[in-house]
Amino acid sequence: MAGASIAGPALAHWLRRRGAEVTVVERAPGLRPGGQAVDARGVAKEVIRRMGLDAAVRAACTDTAGAHTVDIDGNVVQTFSAEDDGGDGFIADIEILRGDFAQVLYDDTRDGVEYLFGDRIAELGQDADGVDVTFASGGRRRFDLVIGADGLHSSLRAMVFGPHERFIRHLGLVLAFYSVPNEFGLDRWYVEYQEKGSGRSAALRPIQDATRGMALFSFPAAEFDVDHRDVEAQKRLLREQVADLGWLTPRILAHLDDAPDFYLDQVAQVVMDRWSDGRVGLIGDAAFCSSPMSGQGTGLALVGAYLLAGELAAAGWDPAAGFAAYEARMRSFVEDNQEIGRLHVQIRGGAEPDMETLMPLVDRAINGMELPEYA
């Protein structure tokens, strides 16, 4: 399996429990700390419970009490509580930094799963009985199945299914975030300023380390051609787009060059007709990224991991049957969550939401999957 963020280790957990021997390869030299806050809502919380990780995940949560949207002068316009909608609202009661969640999953699986850090799949070839993998380090191994859980810019997807532009759909928005010193008085409340009708926003969220916070920016971009590995170009773009945004933006940007964890990328989705090819499959953002604007990327990864492992085992590890059953169960759930992501981008751009359509869609996107009870 390629990728050791959330989808990969979650799938490793379930594959191991179904009796498989699992190897996870990750190009980074170790787990990547920090990152954006991710949420678990509805059926995803049930997956965490079935993993036996509810207590560990909740212990690592940001403990965010809620969110305030503010005007340019900092006056509160609207308030959301983490208790809204049974903990499944705008601020979920399970909210955790991506890196902290990855650590929980790694700690859970490290004793029963082989992790190869600082390496990647360079080549692969498959036949009816298995997949031959050549690693960048020069090692060669043969596996029964190979799964790509390596994110929006999945190298494995490009290697097997085709170039990124065939599958990535840019939604016209760019998102950036990085950690900053907590000189803003953050205390369990997420605070966001949205410039009316423009799609531009700035926000600050608390994290477990009370001496620091997480800064977030979004801005519209009809096209996006900045290399996701060119950090300096990304920082220049951010400054160009938000320097005049107002609110606390100048103070937040003052810490940009010191940020150890800066991230900027397009808000995009991955749309594919199929998530498998022979003995190679995809999961998480590599297969069906719904974009951060859906709030459901982690939920899709967790639910997908549970279903993929369960269906493969139920099919006696026959890849054609297992992958087909996984896709059949997962497809409509993915489509609902991707629609949520697209609608939220439109609303940020000034569109008026149709609440009669939106609310049933949100319910399906959070709770619209019935989890099978696998043996």
NORCOR-V116764 format. One record per pair of residues at least 6 apart in sequence whose C-alpha atoms are under 7 Angstrom apart, sorted by the first residue. I is the first residue (numbers start at 1). J is the second residue. Records with the same first field share a line. If there is no record, write none. Layout:
I->J + J
This chain:
1->8 + 23 + 24 + 25 + 146 + 147 + 148 + 149
2->24 + 25 + 26 + 147 + 148 + 149 + 150
3->24 + 25 + 26 + 148 + 149 + 150
4->24 + 26
5->102
6->102
7->149 + 283 + 284 + 301 + 302 + 305
8->149
9->105 + 106
10->105 + 302 + 305
11->305 + 306 + 309
12->22
13->109
14->306 + 309
15->309
16->22
18->313
22->113 + 114
23->113 + 114 + 115
24->114 + 115 + 116
25->115 + 116 + 117 + 119 + 120
26->116 + 117 + 118 + 119 + 120
27->117 + 118 + 119 + 120
28->117 + 118
29->117 + 118
30->117
32->99
33->99 + 100
34->97 + 98 + 99 + 100
35->97 + 98 + 99
36->97 + 98
37->95 + 96 + 97 + 98
38->95 + 96 + 97 + 98 + 298
39->92 + 94 + 95 + 96 + 295 + 298
40->92 + 94 + 95 + 298 + 299
41->88 + 92 + 299 + 366
42->88 + 366 + 367
43->366 + 367 + 369
44->299 + 302 + 303
47->302 + 303
48->54
56->104
57->101 + 104
58->94
60->96 + 100
61->94 + 95 + 96
62->95 + 96 + 206 + 207 + 208
63->188
64->188 + 189 + 190 + 206
65->81 + 82 + 188 + 189
66->80 + 81 + 82 + 91 + 189 + 190
67->79 + 80 + 81 + 91 + 189 + 190 + 191
68->76 + 78 + 79 + 80 + 190 + 191 + 192
69->76 + 77 + 78 + 79 + 191 + 192 + 193
70->76 + 77 + 192 + 193
71->77 + 193
72->193 + 246 + 247
73->247
74->247
80->90
81->91
82->89 + 91 + 92 + 93
83->93
87->93
119->135 + 136 + 137
120->135 + 136
121->133 + 134 + 135 + 136
122->134 + 135 + 136
123->133 + 134 + 135
124->131 + 132 + 133 + 134
125->131 + 132 + 133
126->132
129->144
130->142 + 143 + 144 + 145 + 279
131->142 + 143 + 144 + 145 + 279
132->141 + 142 + 143
133->140 + 141 + 142
134->140 + 141
145->279 + 280
146->279 + 280 + 281
147->280 + 281 + 282
148->156 + 157 + 281 + 282 + 283 + 286
149->282 + 283 + 284 + 286
150->286
151->284 + 285 + 286
152->285 + 286 + 289
154->286
157->286
158->164
167->270 + 271 + 272
168->268 + 269 + 270 + 271
169->268 + 269 + 270
170->266 + 267 + 268 + 269
171->267 + 268 + 342
172->220 + 221 + 222 + 223
173->218 + 219 + 220 + 221 + 266 + 267
174->218 + 219 + 220 + 221 + 265 + 266 + 267
175->217 + 218 + 219 + 264 + 265 + 266 + 267
176->216 + 217 + 218 + 263 + 264 + 265
177->214 + 215 + 216 + 217 + 262 + 263 + 264
178->214 + 215 + 216 + 259 + 261 + 262 + 263
179->212 + 213 + 214 + 215 + 259 + 261
180->212 + 213 + 214 + 215 + 255 + 259
181->211 + 212 + 213
182->211 + 212 + 213
186->206
187->206
188->206
189->205 + 206
190->204 + 205 + 206
191->203 + 204 + 205
192->202 + 203 + 204
193->201 + 202 + 203
194->200 + 201 + 202
195->201
197->348 + 349 + 350
198->349 + 350
199->219 + 220 + 348 + 349
200->218 + 219 + 220
201->217 + 218 + 219
202->216 + 217 + 218 + 249
203->215 + 216 + 217
204->213 + 214 + 215 + 216
205->213 + 214 + 215
206->213 + 214
207->213 + 214
219->241
224->266
226->234
228->265
234->264
243->249 + 250
267->291 + 292
268->291
269->288 + 289 + 290 + 291
270->287 + 288 + 289 + 290
271->288
275->281 + 282 + 287
276->282 + 323
278->319 + 320
279->319
283->301 + 304
284->300 + 301 + 304
288->334
289->297
290->297 + 337 + 338 + 341
291->297 + 341
293->341 + 344 + 345
294->337 + 338 + 340 + 341
296->337
304->330
307->326
308->326
310->374
311->322 + 325 + 326
312->318 + 319 + 322 + 323
315->321 + 322
333->365 + 368 + 369
336->361 + 364 + 365
337->365
340->362
347->353
